[in-house]
Amino acid sequence: MDKAADGESGRLPAGLRRESGVLFDVDGTLIDSAYIHTLAWWQAFRQSGFDVPMARIHRCVGMGGARLVDHLLPESRNREVDEDILSAHSGVFGTFWPSLRAFDGARDLLAKCSESGLAVALASSAREQDLEALRSALAADDFIDAATSSNDAENSKPEPDILVAALEAVGVQASAAVYVGDAVWDVMAASRLGIPTIALTCGGTSEAELRDAGAVEVYEGPRELLDNLGRSAIGKLLAG
């Protein structure tokens, strides 16, 4: 359960809400799962007769599943196979749940943000079942105020719906938030709300690509961000 969450809504009670907050992507940002998703999609495509190179798939990880499939497959395909591909990806990814690992410093980064007085939300578009596995690997629920899943957004990244849901869950305005992600789709989604993105390269996307997409800062991973927190965009939030 989310820390201090208000019943089933996932929202913080008004008296416990904080004025500023940090939204975190999860896959590839806090959990080392970007390449697991790449492999799962690759196998799912092959099961339906599509040979999509892993490099192309990896560049799309971070989009929602339906958008990723539509982006990578020909428009002329029989779209009835899309649901089979989505289901196959979920099945393959689920076999890796026991292997999921948090990046070094991920839990400590969430703890530091929370203990410094910031609201902390996981802005994930993962399936609810996958999100539970990701949170188990992260082992940081004491420092998480709210978390979103694919159920909370009509449109996936690069549309900002999932970020809007996360902001609403913690009662924070976009102008008082920072987003931490690992993919260009994360940066694009946040920019549509005017939220600065701190990007991490641990998901496999280069610093150059992330900066070109509009990231205000780029770090190797959660540990490096934590070590530089006071000088980061998150530090600026804390300084008011």
Secondary structure, 3 states (H helix, E strand, C coil): CCCCCECCCCECCHHHCCCCEEEECCECCCECCHHHHHHHHHHHHHHCCCCCCHHHHHHHCCCCHHHHHHHHCCCCCCHHHHHHHHHHHHHHHHCCHHHCCECCCHHHHHHHHHHCCCEEEEECCCCHHHHHHHHHHHCCHHHCCEEECHHHCCCCCCCCHHHHHHHHHHCCCHHHEEEEECCHHHHHHHHCCCCCEEEEHHHCCCHHHHHHHCCCEEECCHHHHHHCHHHCHHHHHHHC
